[in-house]
Amino acid sequence: MESGIRIGIIGGTGLETALLGGLDPEKVASESCPTPFGSPSCPVITGTCGDVSIALIARHGIDHLLNPAAVPYRANIFALKSLGCTHVLAFGATGSLRQEIAPGDLVICDQLIDRTFTRQRTFYEKAAVHVEFAEPFCPVMRRWLSQAASSLESVTVHSAGTYVCIEGPSFSTRAESHLYRQWGADLVGMTALPEARLAREAELGYALVAMPVDYDCWRERAGDVDPKSLLAHVIDNVKRATEASINLLTAALGDVAILRERPSPAGDALSLAIWSDKASIDRGEVQRLRPLWGRYFDEG
């Protein structure tokens, strides 16, 4: 195992099933991982891929029963932190807002726009904790993924993209889709937030590979399109994007030297973020969240 490195992988549509086949069967375990925020989406699968320790969560749970707003984001991130993860690599299906980002491509996201409104977005409900979030994705991980992408011949990987995260579960109206394009967004999805924000609060490096599976509704379709044919086309794009993601992930896990040599800036995200007087924060709350912020409090 690479010293000091454990990568949490949060899979979107279909990715978790495809990834399981690449794990060393002798080192696979299933962890239930109860947390102060309930159970994660599903038991966490731990194991090794090559020489790298990983922990895998299916974001939408077994059989994809959790809609985007129902995903237990806090429990998922807390579980990965508790299992010793140092980094989180997330994948998720999206719609493309740009002609040049085709279904089946991959995008290493660099920015986020938050359009969610019902989700729990912080671990720290009994203290004033304000993390920096101007750059929501780990630059070290993005460089790692870009280097891996350069070795792939059959996959188009875009090195940057702005992801607008909507509440869902319905898709956007056409007016909204055009608005997001005017804002400069390149992708629209439903799961990047609060996941990325919580990873920052947990001092985990976080990167997101978006998997465009269609052009969002801004791009009008020519003529009458049979809905069943359209769905079949989207499902085919999901399969293509999943295969591309597995190829990128395999290449990236083949060389994690940059992650070992360069700490993620997220690793000390709380060092200046706890604005409350630490002595006044309830000791029970300190203990409850100890895997996240315990190192900033004196013992006893």
Buried (B, 14 or more C-beta within 10 A) or exposed (E): EBEEBBBBBBBBBBBBEBBBEBBEEEEEEEBEBEBBBEBBBBBBBBBBBBEBBBBBBBBBBEEBEBEBBBBBBBBBBBBBBBBBBBBBBBBBBBBBBBEEBBBBBBBBBBBBBBBBEEBEBBBBEEBEBEBEEEBBBBBBBBBBBBBBBEEBEEBBBBBEBBBBBBBBEEBBEEEBBBBBBEEEBBBBBBBBBBBBBBBBBBBBBBBBBBBBBBBBBBBEEEEEEEEEEEEEBBEEBBBBBBBBBBBBBBBBBEBBEBBEEBBBBBBEBBEEBBEEEEEEBEEEBBEBBEBBBEEEBEEE
